[in-house]
Amino acid sequence: PGRPAAMRKGKNVDIAEDGKDFFAQVTGMLQVAGDAIQVDPTMVVPNDVDMSVGNIHFLGPVKVARDVRDGFYIKAGKEIEIGGMVEAAVLESESFIRIQGGVAGKGKGRIVCKGNLEAKYLSEVTVEAGGDVIVANSITTCTVKSLGKVIVNNGGIKGANVIARKGLHTPELGSE
């Protein structure tokens, strides 16, 4: 057997007087960087949320660099930011959700957030937002409920059931 590893405290970590016990100062993700133990308050996924990562349940913010694949879920105590697109997945946030790409929910996707939702497009997904729903291109075959406004900047809304407590803005409504 080898010797016990000598570890030092890193960012957001305290150490007991005996030097053996470490305590997180913040809620977050434990990381070992070299010989230091640190806690990052944001969970960062550098690729897709898929079988290599699994489902995510995190008390803080979650940032995904790429896509969220079919059948996976992310539940976050703060905001969720997705660098790519979301397939038939479930996203739940106690804050806002920002999706750089679109959502292709395939009739199984669901997004719930207490704040705003921003996405390039929404297709075949169920959405419940405590704030505004802001979509760059289109909402197609969705159910969208917003306690704020629903805003579609380009394209329009087709085949969707939309409830917006504070108003609806879209350049095109319906399929005719």
C-alpha positions as CSV (number, residue, x, y, z in Angstrom):
1,P,0.0,0.0,0.0
2,G,1.0,3.6,-0.7
3,R,1.0,6.6,1.5
4,P,-2.1,8.8,2.0
5,A,-2.3,11.5,-0.5
6,A,-1.5,15.0,0.7
7,M,-4.4,17.2,-0.3
8,R,-4.8,21.0,0.1
9,K,-7.9,23.1,0.1
10,G,-8.9,24.8,-3.1
11,K,-11.6,27.3,-4.1
12,N,-14.7,27.3,-1.9
13,V,-13.3,24.7,0.6
14,D,-12.4,24.9,4.3
15,I,-10.2,22.4,6.1
16,A,-10.6,21.3,9.7
17,E,-7.9,22.1,12.3
18,D,-6.7,18.5,12.2
19,G,-6.0,18.8,8.4
20,K,-8.0,15.6,7.6
21,D,-11.5,16.8,7.0
22,F,-12.6,19.2,4.2
23,F,-15.8,21.2,4.1
24,A,-17.5,22.9,1.2
25,Q,-18.3,26.6,1.6
26,V,-20.8,26.5,-1.2
27,T,-23.2,24.0,-2.8
28,G,-21.7,22.7,-5.9
29,M,-19.6,20.1,-7.8
30,L,-16.6,18.6,-6.1
31,Q,-13.4,18.7,-8.2
32,V,-9.9,17.6,-7.7
33,A,-7.4,19.8,-9.5
34,G,-3.9,18.4,-8.9
35,D,-3.4,18.2,-5.2
36,A,-6.3,20.6,-4.4
37,I,-9.9,19.8,-3.5
38,Q,-12.3,22.5,-4.7
39,V,-16.1,23.1,-5.2
40,D,-17.5,24.8,-8.3
41,P,-20.9,26.3,-7.7
42,T,-21.8,25.7,-11.4
43,M,-22.0,22.3,-13.1
44,V,-20.3,22.5,-16.5
45,V,-20.8,19.7,-19.0
46,P,-18.2,20.1,-21.7
47,N,-20.0,18.0,-24.3
48,D,-23.5,16.4,-24.7
49,V,-25.8,15.2,-22.0
50,D,-26.0,11.6,-23.1
51,M,-25.1,8.1,-21.8
52,S,-21.6,9.3,-20.9
53,V,-23.0,11.9,-18.5
54,G,-26.5,10.6,-17.5
55,N,-29.3,12.6,-16.0
56,I,-28.5,15.7,-14.0
57,H,-30.0,16.8,-10.7
58,F,-28.0,19.8,-9.4
59,L,-28.8,22.5,-6.8
60,G,-26.9,25.3,-8.7
61,P,-26.7,26.5,-12.3
62,V,-26.0,24.0,-15.1
63,K,-24.2,24.8,-18.3
64,V,-24.1,22.3,-21.2
65,A,-21.7,23.1,-24.0
66,R,-23.5,21.0,-26.6
67,D,-26.8,19.1,-26.9
68,V,-29.2,17.3,-24.5
69,R,-30.1,14.0,-26.1
70,D,-33.4,12.0,-26.2
71,G,-34.6,10.6,-22.9
72,F,-32.4,12.6,-20.5
73,Y,-33.3,15.2,-18.0
74,I,-31.7,18.1,-16.2
75,K,-33.2,19.5,-13.0
76,A,-31.4,22.6,-11.7
77,G,-31.9,24.7,-8.6
78,K,-30.8,27.7,-10.7
79,E,-30.5,28.5,-14.4
80,I,-29.9,26.1,-17.2
81,E,-27.9,27.1,-20.3
82,I,-27.6,24.8,-23.3
83,G,-25.0,25.6,-26.0
84,G,-26.6,23.4,-28.6
85,M,-30.1,21.9,-29.0
86,V,-32.5,19.9,-26.9
87,E,-34.1,16.7,-28.2
88,A,-36.9,14.7,-26.5
89,A,-35.6,15.6,-23.0
90,V,-36.9,17.2,-19.8
91,L,-35.5,20.4,-18.4
92,E,-36.6,21.9,-15.1
93,S,-35.2,25.1,-13.6
94,E,-35.9,27.2,-10.6
95,S,-34.7,30.1,-12.6
96,F,-34.4,30.8,-16.4
97,I,-33.5,28.5,-19.3
98,R,-31.5,29.6,-22.3
99,I,-31.1,27.3,-25.3
100,Q,-28.7,28.5,-28.1
101,G,-30.2,26.0,-30.6
102,G,-33.8,24.8,-30.7
103,V,-35.9,22.2,-29.1
104,A,-37.1,19.1,-31.1
105,G,-39.2,17.5,-28.4
106,K,-40.7,14.7,-30.6
107,G,-43.9,14.9,-28.6
108,K,-42.0,13.8,-25.4
109,G,-40.0,16.8,-24.5
110,R,-40.9,19.0,-21.5
111,I,-39.5,22.3,-20.3
112,V,-40.5,23.9,-17.0
113,C,-38.8,27.1,-15.6
114,K,-39.8,29.7,-13.1
115,G,-38.1,32.5,-15.1
116,N,-37.8,33.1,-18.9
117,L,-37.2,30.6,-21.6
118,E,-35.2,31.5,-24.6
119,A,-34.7,29.3,-27.7
120,K,-34.1,29.4,-31.4
121,Y,-37.2,27.3,-32.1
122,L,-39.7,25.0,-30.3
123,S,-41.1,21.9,-31.9
124,E,-43.3,19.2,-30.4
125,V,-42.6,20.2,-26.8
126,T,-44.6,21.1,-23.7
127,V,-43.5,24.3,-22.0
128,E,-44.4,26.0,-18.7
129,A,-42.7,29.2,-17.9
130,G,-43.0,31.6,-15.0
131,G,-41.6,34.4,-17.1
132,D,-41.6,35.2,-20.8
133,V,-41.1,32.6,-23.6
134,I,-38.8,34.2,-26.3
135,V,-38.3,32.3,-29.5
136,A,-36.2,33.5,-32.4
137,N,-37.8,31.5,-35.3
138,S,-41.0,29.4,-34.7
139,I,-43.2,27.5,-32.3
140,T,-44.7,24.4,-34.0
141,T,-47.0,21.7,-32.7
142,C,-46.4,22.7,-29.0
143,T,-48.3,23.4,-25.8
144,V,-46.9,26.6,-24.3
145,K,-48.1,28.2,-21.0
146,S,-46.4,31.4,-19.9
147,L,-47.1,33.7,-16.9
148,G,-45.4,36.4,-19.0
149,K,-45.4,37.1,-22.7
150,V,-44.8,34.7,-25.6
151,I,-42.7,36.4,-28.2
152,V,-41.7,34.9,-31.6
153,N,-39.4,37.2,-33.5
154,N,-39.4,35.5,-37.0
155,G,-41.5,32.8,-38.5
156,G,-44.6,32.2,-36.4
157,I,-46.8,29.9,-34.4
158,K,-48.3,26.9,-36.2
159,G,-50.3,24.0,-34.8
160,A,-49.7,25.1,-31.2
161,N,-51.8,25.7,-28.1
162,V,-50.4,28.9,-26.5
163,I,-51.5,30.6,-23.3
164,A,-49.7,33.8,-22.5
165,R,-50.9,35.8,-19.4
166,K,-49.2,39.1,-20.5
167,G,-49.6,38.9,-24.2
168,L,-48.5,37.3,-27.5
169,H,-46.4,38.8,-30.2
170,T,-45.7,36.9,-33.5
171,P,-45.4,37.9,-37.1
172,E,-47.5,34.9,-38.2
173,L,-50.2,32.9,-36.5
174,G,-51.8,29.7,-37.9
175,S,-51.1,27.8,-41.0
176,E,-53.2,29.6,-43.6
